[in-house]
Amino acid sequence: MIWVVDDGCLRVLTGARDFSIRTANFTGRDNITVHNYPPIAETDNVSVNDVLKWLDAPSFEAIHHDVFAQRAKKSCNWFIESAEFERFVQDKDTALWGTGMPAAGKTTLVSVVVEHLKSSYGSRQDVGVVYAYLRYSEERRHRDIIAAFVAQLVETRDIAFAHLKPKYLRAKVSGNPLTEREVIQVMEGLANMFAKLFVVVDGLDEVDDGTKEDLLQSLPSLGGNLLIASRPLDLFKGLLPNALHVPIQARTEDIRLLVLERIQRSPRLKSILRNKPDLVEKLCDRIKEKSQGMFLVARLQLDALRNSTSVNNLFNALDELPSGVNEMYERTLARIDAQSEEDASIARRLFLWLLYAEDSLPLAELQHALAVSFDNLKYDPNDIVDASIILSSCGGLVIAQRQQRKVRFDDRAHVRFIHYTTREFMEKIHFPGYPNPHSFLAVTCLVYYSDTSASYTSRSQTPQSPDSWEDPPGKAEVNDEEQQQPLEPGAEQFLDYATTYWHQHTAKAAMAGHSTHPYIVAFLANYKGSLLSWCCRDHRGSPLGLAAHLKLLDAISSGELPYSSEDARLFHWVAINGDPRTLSALLSRYGLRGNDRGEIPFHSIISSGWLAPVEEFLSMATKSFPTCSAHDQGEYDLAHLINLPHSSGSTPLMVACSTVNFTSWRRGRGDVETAEGPLAVLDLLLRYGSDVHARDHEGMTAFLKTVLDLKAYRSPFYGPAQTPYDVIRRLVDFDPSIIDHRDARGRTALMLLVAPPLYRPLPPRDDEPDSTIARVASFFDIVGHAAKPSFTNSKDDGTPLRSKTLFCTPSSPLLSQSPRTKRSYHPHQQMSSNPS
């Protein structure tokens, strides 16, 4: 039996494993927590890595080692020796919140704290140490951060692995991933198993507000000792009211240690200041004064002094250096531009990739991206620049660090700016020669794709279904000999990026109002592979379709993109998606094209239910358009277009009146009470001269089709909506004579309304008066104020359909044939003989 006395608390069987207690009697007043693990079969071979993969958590170990290795030795020891930190270590349930201005050295201080805790408690299984380095460039969710804490305990503490092992086996059977709530519960369970738990979080200010709130609510509930380092966050102080706040800034001794270390690293500075301790102290004091307690500024100032040639030159250069962060960034950029044109170009292009790339790129991939010549539009692997030269050309504004997104899965060096303030400053800079950053990135991707052997199946372009894409990009053009050629390190990964994101950069450049680069237009016009179909599934890789999808108006207007059979539905797709500018560019260059059913885009625009595209189209139609319709040649003027039927004979007005279009518009288009609704489209068509008397192939008019649609209409569950009753009211108000319309079989509107449906209708809902009688009553409420029509059974006999007996008697042959009407009829229900 193992007895451990710690802080006055008696702990029994701490760290013991593989034993069982048959019977036990416990007496006393103290609470006893028993952790009972289910037996695990010896055949269950579970490793720590298996559990880590299941947790799917990021790792901060590489970042910690890199930051700690870059610090000046013995720096930040003042914090370890402070009374606040001693209280943090000795007490329980303590929260220590260190705040400092940007570039004050908070991350370096945290790395020293974490290393001190790990060295002090690394051998103790009853004390846990977890930490997180949060960065602006890495979007971290609350679930990921807590899972990272669990993963660190699993890696370093046997009791945590034993606790997670049975949970992993159960989850392995079910196949369900860990949810955020489950991860928090696991972490809370692990926290209760330790005598002490230290939680250290750096960069709380660099995550979104929602994650800040979640962390400040969940971390104190763990019952451990919490240390946070961030900029001042006055808005969130109330979530941690009992925290002890400590200011963080670079101390004089830390600046001195940094200066001494940089002198030892620089051959020039070391030679200039050799055997001159008074000058070294003077330099330390001046750097401390000009950096204003900011480590970052001190580093940049020392980097700017590395090329000094004498003592006077050194201190004169120091006097000219600015004190503020942004001013120091400006001076550093000026120093970068003063390099050779090749080195300055490398730095500028790297900055653009760091600012505008859609994903974080490792240094090996960036080497391939920088080997693409934007001037010659060529990629040559012999132009790959060594990583050390790339970093040195950037004047110390970037750093290469390992960025493990998931545990042990990505240990490559990623390049990032040294501080988030560096990125904020760079976002305001205009780099000469690159007026459109996203266009530069898109062209680089396409040049790299065109000039690089596509002899592999891209992971991100693996076809998901036979109907989606035929082959991954470039697969069809590869022969066996090419497949044997190995790619350079990072080449395959950057090719993945190029094929995945080139079109997103192209679209963002167009959205910013920049013209499409000629290389992109030429690439779209001449490329025949499957790369385009992967980018745009709607049009099967059509160059013109992709240009419309990305809204490259100038590329469309240029006429360089070919029109093919794959674009049969293109005009309709653009119309339905409500993009009048793209549609205008297509019409002006390629004419008015219909699909194989004879439908021109006008019908699709109307079916979308949006007013603005219809207005745009009609305004464009005041000019004649050349047409390439399969069913008509020549030109469409406005008078022809407004009543042009498609293959079924339905006119634009009939499409606007269709109940199906109303329902689909309500479900996908938002607020139906706005002016941009189907009724507004209907009013617009009537004002432009739509013929309410036009008929389709079955002799149906817009009025009769709406009445027929009324039989299938069901009121929506949600809110007020525009209904077929509103359409009928609009049409009757416009021309009351439509009440006398008959179809080719002589059926009037009322006959269509009371005729039995061709299918068995759904039973009405309890809140829905959906009977035929109710429909007829509502119908007469609408048309009753119009001129009295002569509703009759047929063209020849004059039996009035307005007879009370005909539509109210259960024996009526018209009503008795409708099962829905029979269920809805009530003998005592009376209706006026004069519906008007």
Secondary structure, DSSP 4 states (H G I P E B T S, - for coil): --EEEETTEEEESTT--S---S-----SSS------PPP--TT----HHHHHHHHT----HHHHHHHHHHSPTTTTHHHHTSHHHHHHHHSSS-EEEEE--TTSSHHHHHHHHHHHHHHHHTT-TTEEEEEEE--TTS---HHHHHHHHHHHHHHH-HHHHHHHHHHHHHHHHHTPPPPHHHHHHHHHHHHTTSSEEEEEEE-GGGS-HHHHHHHHHHSGGG-SEEEEEES--GGGGGGSTTPEEEE----HHHHHHHHHHHHHH-HHHHHHTTT-HHHHHHHHHHHHHHHTT-HHHHHHHHHHTTT--SHHHHHHHHHHS-SSHHHHHHHHHHHHHTS-HHHHHHHHHHHHHHHH-SS--BHHHHHHHHTEETTTTEE-GGGPPPHHHHHHTTTTSEEEEE--SSTTT--PEEEEESSHHHHHHHTTPPPTT-S-HHHHHHHHHHHHHHHS---S--GGG--SSTTT-SS-TTGGG--HHHHTSPPPTTHHHHHHHHHHHHHHHHHHHHHTTPPPPHHHHHHHHH--SSHHHHH-GGGTT-HHHHHHHTT-HHHHHHT-SPP-GGGTTHHHHHHHTT-HHHHHHHHHHH-B---TT---HHHHHHHHT-HHHHHHHHHHTTS-EEE--SS--EEE-HHHHTT---TT---HHHHHH-HHHHHHHHHHS--TTSSSSHHHHHHHHHHTT--TT---TTS--HHHHHHHHHTT----SSS----HHHHHHHHHHH-GGGGG---TT---HHHHHHSPPSS-PPPPPTT---SHHHHHHHHHHHHTTS-----BSSSS---BTT-HHHHH-TT-HHHHT-HHHHHH--TT----S---
